[in-house]
Amino acid sequence: MNNLSFVIPIVIAILFVVSGLKIFNEYERGVVFRLGRLRAEPRGPGVTYIIPVIDRFIRISLRTIVLDVPPQDIITRDNVSVKVNAVVYFRVMDPNRAVVEVENYHYATSQLSQTTLRSVLGQVDLDDLLSQRERLNVELQTILDKHTDPWGIKVSSVEVKHVDLPAEMQRAMARQAEAEREKRAKIIHADGEYQASEMLSKAAQVIQQNPVSLQLRYLQTLTEVAAENSSTVIFPVPIDTLSVWLKRPGGDSA
């Protein structure tokens, strides 16, 4: 009985000492409070000792956190109702401030992301929302990083993932895109006609300066017609073409 009473306190003391050993991974830090007061430096990585009962610690991860912002109902500046979701990348830079300055930094960052998304995107037109996502992403990241900096949080990136348009707006945009394509097609066709008319005008000027080229072109056309069709073709022959054979040497004609 005496031996047992001697061993029990030793075992309790050993368990008390061992229970204070804590292991923090490379990406983890421990924010320690001693009797309610914050210790200067966070613990870790590796093995550290926390005095049981006296010390209390909170384990904080320093890895980048990917926060999925749920779809938000947004009314753009031109009064179009859309649903927009996004993704936010942030990490804890100062574990002490992330614990002391805000109750739950993950929840706080999530709520701040939702309100900022609605506020910023509600100030732009639908066309800017669809075409200038890069600029809007940078603006969202700057605003979030400014507000989370007192919490020891660094927002590294914000990406708008999807913009859900109403069905009637999708149909209107499809009609607009189709009209724009028809407009470009007509402009290209008109430009082609204009260039063709210029080339024909230049060709007419060349033929006018050299009538023989007109006769050669006429004969070439006849050759192409004869090659494509086996039927008999009756065509008028210009007098200028026959004048070469009608004239005899010495200026006499038949």
NORWO-V903766 format. One record per helix or strand of 2 or more residues. SS is the DSSP state (2 for helix, 1 for strand). FROM is the first residue (numbers start at 0). LEN is the number of residues. If there is no record, write none. Layout:
{{SS:FROM:LEN} {SS:FROM:LEN}}
//
This chain:
{{2:1:17} {1:20:4} {1:27:7} {1:36:2} {1:45:4} {1:54:7} {1:64:11} {1:80:12} {2:94:6} {2:104:17} {2:125:6} {2:132:19} {1:152:12} {2:166:43} {2:210:18} {2:238:8} {2:248:3}}
//
